[in-house]
Amino acid sequence: MVIVGISLIVKRLVQKAQQKFEYLTRPPPVRRMNRRDGSRTRAMPRFDYGASFMNALRIAAGGGLGSGSGNPIWMAVWMSTLMFVAFPVAGVSATWYILLSPFTLIFDGLNPWTDGLLRGVQFTHFCAKHMMEGTPLIEAFKQP
């Protein structure tokens, strides 16, 4: 019985050694490359349709890729104005508007001040609207 057990163990060891040897000497499988982008595997779809930063700005402005879309340079100007001017102005204006608004019922002379502060709060909307349209500064501040 011992001899039969030892022979079975040796037989299994020899089979494992042969399998390892075949695995190591076998040529690697040929992997086909994807014809579209050259990658071997596609984990995620690739959405590259030639969209540059300028095209993304035009699309964001609502004009699409066709004509009639806003100027990307003016969009960048309005975006920087929104971030560095309009947000601080709106924050300060909102604080003072909240503080002075209840007193307009008592003092009628504060109404022009609170109206100006309200326009300061709405300055972020003004900048964002003109950023999306890409309008030049001169046209944005024209009086109708």
ZADOPA-173284 format. One line per field, with one value per residue: residue in three letters; chain; x, y, z of N, C-alpha, C in turn. Coordinates in Angstrom, 3 decimals, always signed. Atoms other than C-alpha are relative to their C-alpha. Layout:
<recs>
resn <- (ALA ...)
chain <- (A ...)
n_x <- (X ...)
n_y <- (Y ...)
n_z <- (Z ...)
ca_x <- (X ...)
ca_y <- (Y ...)
ca_z <- (Z ...)
c_x <- (X ...)
c_y <- (Y ...)
c_z <- (Z ...)
</recs>
This chain:
<recs>
resn <- (MET VAL ILE VAL GLY ILE SER LEU ILE VAL LYS ARG LEU VAL GLN LYS ALA GLN GLN LYS PHE GLU TYR LEU THR ARG PRO PRO PRO VAL ARG ARG MET ASN ARG ARG ASP GLY SER ARG THR ARG ALA MET PRO ARG PHE ASP TYR GLY ALA SER PHE MET ASN ALA LEU ARG ILE ALA ALA GLY GLY GLY LEU GLY SER GLY SER GLY ASN PRO ILE TRP MET ALA VAL TRP MET SER THR LEU MET PHE VAL ALA PHE PRO VAL ALA GLY VAL SER ALA THR TRP TYR ILE LEU LEU SER PRO PHE THR LEU ILE PHE ASP GLY LEU ASN PRO TRP THR ASP GLY LEU LEU ARG GLY VAL GLN PHE THR HIS PHE CYS ALA LYS HIS MET MET GLU GLY THR PRO LEU ILE GLU ALA PHE LYS GLN PRO)
chain <- (A A A A A A A A A A A A A A A A A A A A A A A A A A A A A A A A A A A A A A A A A A A A A A A A A A A A A A A A A A A A A A A A A A A A A A A A A A A A A A A A A A A A A A A A A A A A A A A A A A A A A A A A A A A A A A A A A A A A A A A A A A A A A A A A A A A A A A A A A A A A A A A A)
n_x <- (+0.784 -0.890 -0.617 +1.031 +0.177 -1.176 +0.018 +1.014 -0.544 -1.025 +0.684 +0.604 -1.073 -0.503 +1.018 -0.070 -1.224 +0.225 +0.900 -0.753 -0.930 +0.776 +0.449 -1.142 -0.542 +1.032 -0.105 +1.077 +1.133 -0.021 +1.070 +0.378 +0.172 +1.215 -0.342 +0.354 -0.921 -1.262 -0.098 +0.322 +1.280 +0.761 +0.671 +1.033 +0.075 -0.780 +0.815 -0.872 +0.533 -0.660 +0.509 -1.047 +0.498 +0.795 +1.276 +0.767 +0.555 +1.087 +1.127 +0.546 +0.702 +1.300 -0.039 -0.400 -1.237 +0.249 -0.211 +0.889 -0.375 -0.730 -1.443 -0.610 -0.837 +0.899 +0.455 -1.054 +0.003 +1.155 -0.210 -0.920 +0.743 +0.930 -0.700 -0.834 +0.652 +1.425 +0.254 -0.237 +0.963 +1.293 -0.075 +0.063 +1.312 +1.022 -0.098 +0.565 +1.417 +0.719 -0.008 +0.730 +1.335 +1.097 +0.083 +0.613 +1.380 -0.029 -0.665 +0.217 -1.226 -0.867 +0.453 -0.977 -1.189 +0.284 +0.149 -1.369 -0.571 +0.644 -0.666 -1.303 +0.229 +0.346 -1.121 -0.461 +0.894 -0.339 -1.269 +0.184 +0.811 -0.828 -1.038 +0.584 +0.243 -1.267 +0.151 -1.065 +0.318 +0.677 +1.387 +0.686 +0.341 +0.798 +1.339 +0.992)
n_y <- (-1.181 -1.139 -0.125 -0.542 -1.401 -0.742 -0.060 -0.984 -1.335 -0.272 -0.183 -1.338 -0.986 +0.007 -0.656 -1.442 -0.511 -0.053 -1.115 -1.240 -0.086 -0.342 -1.374 -0.895 +0.108 -0.336 -1.401 -0.820 -0.168 -1.214 -0.910 -0.892 -1.394 -0.650 -0.791 -1.413 -0.832 +0.673 +0.633 +1.426 +0.160 -1.247 -0.081 -1.023 -0.520 -1.202 -1.026 -1.041 -0.417 -1.234 -1.088 -0.752 -0.870 -1.054 +0.585 +0.245 -1.284 -0.356 +0.873 -0.438 -1.262 +0.265 -0.237 +1.191 -0.146 -0.814 -1.432 -0.666 +0.245 -1.101 -0.064 +0.661 -0.937 -0.733 +0.952 +0.090 -1.273 -0.007 +1.005 -0.560 -1.064 +0.668 +0.611 -0.887 -1.275 +0.103 +0.727 -0.859 -1.103 +0.546 +0.357 -1.222 -0.605 +0.806 -0.262 -1.310 +0.020 +0.682 -0.853 -1.254 +0.225 -0.264 -1.410 -0.781 -0.297 -1.143 -1.124 +0.081 -0.401 +1.175 +0.788 +0.013 +0.760 +1.447 +0.378 +0.138 +1.219 +1.132 +0.143 +0.616 +1.431 +0.598 -0.157 +1.337 +0.431 -0.825 +0.492 +1.365 -0.082 -0.499 +0.998 +1.046 -0.559 -0.453 -1.374 -0.920 -0.859 -1.222 +0.343 +0.439 -1.145 -0.982 -0.270 +0.267)
n_z <- (+0.000 -0.060 +1.314 +0.891 -0.379 +0.450 +1.463 +0.377 -0.288 +1.005 +1.276 -0.022 +0.079 +1.372 +0.824 -0.264 +0.613 +1.443 +0.287 -0.145 +1.110 +1.190 -0.140 +0.188 +1.362 +0.968 +0.412 -0.577 +0.920 +0.810 -0.384 +1.091 -0.406 +0.448 +1.175 -0.129 -0.762 -0.245 -1.311 +0.021 -0.666 -0.074 -1.288 +0.099 +1.369 +0.261 +0.608 +0.521 +1.278 +0.379 -0.834 -0.668 -1.060 +0.616 +0.392 -1.216 -0.410 +0.914 -0.300 -1.283 +0.206 +0.609 +1.432 +0.721 +0.752 +1.178 -0.139 -0.938 -1.389 -0.602 +0.151 -1.157 -0.761 -0.889 -1.022 -1.018 -0.727 -0.895 -1.051 -0.993 -0.691 -0.910 -1.126 -0.794 -0.301 -0.300 -1.253 -1.175 -0.034 -0.412 -1.419 -0.806 +0.229 -0.671 -1.439 -0.295 +0.374 -1.083 -1.191 +0.204 +0.532 -0.941 -0.351 +1.087 -0.396 -0.906 +0.670 +1.450 +0.697 +0.223 +1.161 +1.102 -0.407 +0.036 +1.414 +0.523 -0.572 +0.669 +1.311 -0.267 -0.230 +1.293 +0.933 +0.402 +1.077 +1.157 +0.574 +0.512 +1.224 +1.101 +0.258 +0.835 +1.338 +0.574 +0.490 -0.388 -1.136 +0.429 +0.302 -1.217 -0.848 +0.751 -0.535 +1.059)
ca_x <- (+0.000 +2.777 +4.367 +1.084 +0.683 +4.225 +3.815 +0.598 +2.344 +5.294 +2.931 +1.069 +4.319 +5.507 +2.197 +2.431 +5.999 +4.967 +2.090 +4.400 +6.953 +4.264 +2.964 +6.444 +7.425 +4.106 +4.186 +2.181 -1.312 -1.662 -3.618 -5.477 -5.322 -8.427 -8.486 -9.919 -7.508 -4.746 -5.562 -5.759 -8.664 -11.381 -12.245 -14.207 -15.495 -13.461 -15.324 -12.806 -14.588 -12.085 -13.591 -11.101 -11.391 -12.700 -15.364 -16.379 -16.800 -18.911 -21.078 -21.472 -22.587 -25.528 -24.374 -23.280 -20.499 -22.145 -22.087 -23.704 -21.967 -20.268 -16.676 -14.559 -12.259 -15.183 -16.396 -13.058 -13.178 -16.667 -15.682 -12.740 -14.970 -17.512 -14.947 -12.784 -15.179 -18.827 -18.651 -16.931 -19.205 -22.284 -21.100 -20.554 -23.765 -25.811 -24.511 -25.381 -28.696 -29.757 -28.742 -30.373 -33.479 -35.606 -34.807 -36.233 -39.700 -38.677 -36.365 -37.548 -34.164 -32.588 -34.614 -32.135 -29.282 -30.957 -31.898 -28.222 -27.197 -29.739 -28.188 -24.815 -26.236 -27.593 -24.229 -23.283 -26.341 -25.445 -21.876 -22.947 -25.561 -23.080 -20.426 -22.782 -23.607 -20.021 -21.009 -18.372 -18.187 -19.340 -22.496 -23.282 -23.331 -25.324 -28.501 -31.565)
ca_y <- (+0.000 +2.342 +1.654 +2.402 +5.691 +6.776 +5.919 +8.002 +10.986 +10.711 +10.368 +13.542 +15.457 +14.420 +15.529 +18.933 +19.357 +18.540 +21.049 +23.787 +22.994 +23.117 +26.415 +27.966 +26.710 +27.530 +30.737 +33.635 +34.121 +36.694 +39.688 +41.625 +45.380 +47.444 +49.133 +52.423 +53.609 +51.002 +49.765 +46.092 +46.370 +48.940 +49.634 +52.783 +54.216 +56.954 +60.167 +62.127 +63.919 +66.710 +68.726 +71.343 +73.792 +76.477 +74.157 +73.203 +76.885 +77.433 +74.427 +75.646 +79.021 +77.342 +78.140 +74.631 +74.212 +76.299 +80.007 +82.468 +81.189 +83.532 +84.595 +82.320 +85.185 +87.178 +84.045 +83.785 +87.500 +87.124 +83.973 +85.708 +88.707 +86.367 +84.610 +87.524 +90.491 +89.405 +86.872 +89.236 +92.122 +89.929 +88.690 +92.177 +93.462 +90.581 +91.197 +94.893 +94.243 +91.803 +94.258 +97.360 +95.804 +95.831 +99.517 +100.566 +100.398 +103.011 +105.202 +105.801 +107.271 +103.784 +102.462 +103.665 +102.170 +98.766 +98.776 +99.328 +96.559 +94.229 +94.953 +94.061 +90.731 +90.097 +90.945 +87.235 +86.477 +89.333 +88.048 +84.414 +85.345 +87.325 +84.632 +82.038 +84.370 +85.522 +89.162 +91.915 +94.259 +97.301 +95.550 +94.163 +97.561 +99.353 +100.987 +99.718)
ca_z <- (+0.000 +0.782 -2.589 -4.407 -2.469 -3.234 -6.917 -7.098 -5.481 -7.875 -10.833 -9.816 -9.332 -12.786 -14.348 -12.642 -13.842 -17.415 -17.274 -16.022 -18.717 -21.450 -20.089 -20.092 -23.552 -25.243 -27.331 -25.884 -27.300 -30.062 -28.883 -31.503 -31.264 -31.518 -34.896 -33.624 -30.971 -30.776 -27.281 -26.509 -24.133 -23.961 -20.366 -21.185 -24.444 -26.016 -26.798 -28.789 -31.551 -31.970 -29.126 -28.109 -25.230 -27.571 -28.975 -25.445 -24.595 -27.711 -26.879 -23.303 -24.622 -26.300 -29.799 -30.649 -33.140 -35.820 -36.403 -34.036 -30.965 -28.545 -28.724 -26.482 -25.521 -24.147 -22.387 -20.617 -19.729 -18.284 -16.402 -14.758 -13.985 -12.437 -10.280 -9.176 -9.175 -9.141 -6.303 -3.839 -4.837 -4.421 -1.034 +0.364 -1.237 +0.144 +3.657 +3.588 +1.812 +4.546 +7.265 +5.713 +4.199 +7.403 +7.975 +4.581 +6.150 +8.686 +6.579 +3.018 +2.100 +2.249 -0.715 -3.393 -1.379 -1.001 -4.707 -5.569 -3.180 -4.786 -8.188 -6.654 -5.497 -8.996 -10.604 -10.584 -12.725 -15.063 -15.524 -15.942 -18.547 -20.625 -20.188 -21.678 -24.571 -25.055 -25.432 -25.436 -22.444 -24.398 -25.625 -22.172 -20.486 -23.222 -21.982 -23.888)
c_x <- (+0.837 +0.618 -1.006 -0.212 +1.152 -0.002 -1.056 +0.508 +1.040 -0.643 -0.633 +1.069 +0.554 -1.009 +0.020 +1.222 -0.165 -0.928 +0.722 +0.952 -0.725 -0.460 +1.133 +0.538 -1.023 +0.152 -1.169 -1.139 +0.094 -1.196 -0.258 -0.199 -1.313 +0.363 -0.228 +1.070 +1.304 +0.118 -0.402 -1.331 -0.675 -0.780 -1.152 -0.047 +0.767 -0.871 +0.901 -0.479 +0.604 -0.476 +1.160 -0.620 -0.898 -1.359 -0.871 -0.610 -1.162 -1.246 -0.662 -0.774 -1.343 -0.005 +0.332 +1.307 -0.172 +0.265 -1.001 +0.352 +0.861 +1.498 +0.650 +0.887 -0.862 -0.570 +1.013 +0.074 -1.152 +0.154 +0.947 -0.661 -0.962 +0.718 +0.675 -0.655 -1.427 -0.273 +0.332 -0.991 -1.360 +0.003 -0.127 -1.383 -1.102 +0.019 -0.657 -1.484 -0.832 -0.080 -0.882 -1.446 -1.121 -0.180 -0.608 -1.460 -0.070 +0.544 -0.168 +1.243 +0.944 -0.404 +0.972 +1.266 -0.251 -0.228 +1.367 +0.684 -0.606 +0.591 +1.391 -0.114 -0.276 +1.113 +0.562 -0.862 +0.311 +1.266 -0.166 -0.799 +0.848 +1.178 -0.548 -0.283 +1.276 -0.066 +1.177 -0.465 -0.818 -1.479 -0.771 -0.470 -0.766 -1.361 -1.016 -0.812)
c_y <- (+1.261 +0.234 +0.609 +1.489 +0.855 +0.125 +1.014 +1.433 +0.385 +0.252 +1.400 +1.090 +0.108 +0.700 +1.525 +0.618 +0.104 +1.175 +1.350 +0.198 +0.380 +1.457 +0.983 -0.035 +0.365 +1.473 +0.803 +0.165 +1.344 +0.853 +0.964 +1.413 +0.530 +0.934 +1.489 +0.802 -0.708 -0.663 -1.466 -0.276 +1.353 +0.003 +0.991 +0.485 +1.307 +0.995 +1.138 +0.351 +1.323 +1.181 +0.655 +0.851 +1.092 -0.534 -0.282 +1.292 +0.421 -0.834 +0.422 +1.297 -0.195 +0.181 -1.243 +0.222 +0.889 +1.469 +0.578 -0.262 +1.153 -0.105 -0.617 +0.925 +0.795 -0.909 -0.109 +1.288 +0.036 -1.021 +0.522 +1.145 -0.606 -0.513 +1.024 +1.335 -0.228 -0.730 +0.839 +1.164 -0.502 -0.377 +1.207 +0.648 -0.762 +0.251 +1.326 +0.064 -0.647 +0.891 +1.248 -0.186 +0.227 +1.486 +0.861 +0.314 +1.244 +1.240 -0.153 +0.366 -1.168 -0.811 +0.050 -0.792 -1.497 -0.470 -0.185 -1.254 -1.249 -0.215 -0.606 -1.490 -0.699 +0.117 -1.357 -0.537 +0.747 -0.525 -1.390 +0.006 +0.451 -0.928 -1.084 +0.489 +0.447 +1.414 +0.866 +0.925 +1.225 -0.284 -0.379 +1.180 +1.094 +0.142 -0.238 +1.209)
c_z <- (+0.000 -1.373 -0.989 +0.295 -0.490 -1.516 -0.491 +0.224 -1.041 -1.356 -0.079 -0.115 -1.416 -0.924 +0.196 -0.657 -1.513 -0.377 +0.098 -1.170 -1.289 +0.042 -0.278 -1.427 -1.075 -0.399 +0.593 -0.997 -0.724 +0.397 -1.143 +0.547 -0.542 -1.144 +0.196 +0.720 +0.376 +1.359 -0.098 +0.669 +0.075 +1.298 -0.067 -1.448 -0.142 -0.745 -0.450 -1.391 -0.435 +0.821 +0.724 +1.096 -0.572 -0.432 +1.216 +0.523 -0.896 +0.271 +1.308 -0.142 -0.676 -1.499 -0.797 -0.711 -1.221 +0.257 +0.992 +1.443 +0.498 -0.233 +1.238 +0.828 +0.966 +1.072 +1.125 +0.823 +0.997 +1.121 +1.073 +0.766 +1.017 +1.242 +0.900 +0.366 +0.505 +1.314 +1.234 +0.104 +0.489 +1.478 +0.907 -0.144 +0.722 +1.508 +0.359 -0.349 +1.110 +1.238 -0.159 -0.443 +1.015 +0.323 -1.106 +0.302 +0.886 -0.708 -1.512 -0.803 -0.269 -1.233 -1.183 +0.341 -0.083 -1.428 -0.664 +0.528 -0.639 -1.393 +0.151 +0.251 -1.323 -1.036 -0.443 -1.138 -1.298 -0.689 -0.602 -1.300 -1.182 -0.292 -0.922 -1.418 -0.689 -0.535 +0.436 +1.129 -0.402 -0.272 +1.259 +0.837 -0.752 +0.671 -1.115 -0.369)
</recs>
